[in-house]
Amino acid sequence: MKVLLALLFCTSAALAQHDAHWVDGRNTIVHLFEWKWSDIAAECENFLSKKGFAGVQISPPSENAVCDGRPWWEKYQPVSYVLNNRCGDENSLADMIRRCNNVGVRIYADLVVNHMATSTGQGTAGNNCDPGSKSYPAVSYSNENFHASCDINYSDAASIRNCELSGLKDLDQSQDYVRGKIIEYINHLIGLGVAGFRVDAAKHMWPTDLAAIFGSVNDLNTEFFPGGSRALYYQEVIDTGSDPVSNTEYTGFGRVCEFKFGAQLANCFRGNNPLKYLTNWGTGWGLLDGYDTLVFIENHDTERGGSTMNYKEGKNYKAAIAFMLAHPYDGLTKVMSSYFFDYSDQAPPSDGDNILSPGFNQDGTCTNGWVCQHRWSPIFNMVEFRNVVAGTQLNNWWTGGDNQIAFSRGDKGLIAISINGDINSNIPTGLPDGTYCDVISGSYENGSCSGKTVNVNGGQAYIQISSGDSEAAVAIHVNAKL
């Protein structure tokens, strides 16, 4: 009986690590990539909380190696677990987490514990390391805490977990000492009030080690969360279907980042695979059950690699995000908020070593080199759409050709998309009769619409999309009825 109770407790705790702890009526995490903590705090208060966003993924908060040119990836080269880097120190991090939680926006830290830095010299908090001898005294880690150096053979699961990713010094998480240091680091962030973690390079760590570590950390801070709440983990496990490491090995103790989601939608929204086949999107396309996943069109790696879409692809990119947010597949949704880049290693906008804060145009879009996709009205309005249609089913699937689709979400919303050709059609919908604001081409504010309007009559919505339009989609919902 005691064994059974212990087993039930462990199973319950593991399932709890799938919970994002979103405030009711909110959805979607935005990755404010390379933003300073003080700017994230202001964005939570001034924008995200008012637009229905549920959370923010932040860049790795620990001390990292200082690399020439200050590329974004230097934050993925830990020197210690001291909370101090170009995004801010521990005080500003703690202030940001508190302020965001106070307005109902949860914080998820990017957790880099697979490895330590391969770059030498002084870190962002003033600590030194010697990767050659695998010495990181500020943790402290020494040579005995790492796997033996070797190059990864990507056809062998053990090599993927035990060898060095891009030459980064690979920690041995099977050791109690290493586990203890990682648990201390996670507990420190939990104590500050984070809701969970994106787990970098999870594929390169053994599932049994991660399960043991995640199962040993503290419950979330009761100042912000109910007693007994467990941190969310969404783990970077790149599994295209033919890898020796399967993402299903990691779903027993957290979610995984479903990389097939963005890759397959990129193929569709680039016109290489007809949109009409998305009729059974989800597990019918080989995706994991949504309860086990976090999904995205792109992340900070893939937007630079070309396998997924990015901000440079205009209206088809925005239409792909709109599809993600409109569809009932129930993975946690995440949108990218980038800075403009011309090459993959490019540093964030900065004045010397100081990261620039985003400025804002009159229409709310960003300046100072920041793209800020989350401030594009077709994106933040679709976050509201997802909130409005929550709990409804997909109905009235419609196709007008290979690359013209539409569907309803119960009696709450409708989306239509064309990436090739025009739509001038009556499309079935469950929405009540009336005139609605298209929240893709404009916004509904104070009873008026700054974009197109759509008439619904007798269960039919008259949809017009021209190939010359600035947007490839039209979306309406009951909270934007004129």
Secondary structure, 3 states (H helix, E strand, C coil): CHHHHHHHHHHHHHHHCCCCCCCCCCEEEEEECCCCHHHHHHHHHHCHHHCCEEEEEECCCCCEECCCCCCHHHHHCECCCCCEECCEEHHHHHHHHHHHHHCCCEEEEEECCCEECCCCEEECCCCEEEHHHCEECCCCECHHHECCCCECCCCCHHHHHHCEHHHCEEECCCCHHHHHHHHHHHHHHHHHCCCEEEECCHHHCCHHHHHHHHHHCCCCCCCCCCCCCCCEEEECCCCCCCCCCCHHHHCCCCEEECHHHHHHHHHHHCCCCCHHHHHHCCHHHCCCCHHHEEEECCCCCHHHHCCCCCHHHHHHHHHHHHHHHHCCCCCEEEEEECECCCCCCCCCCEECCEECCCCECCCCCECCCECCHHHCHHHHHHHHHHHHCCCCCEEEEEEEECCEEEEEECCCEEEEEECCCCEEEEEECCCCCEEEECCCCCCEECCEECCCEEEEECCEEEEEECCCCCCCEEEEEHHHEC
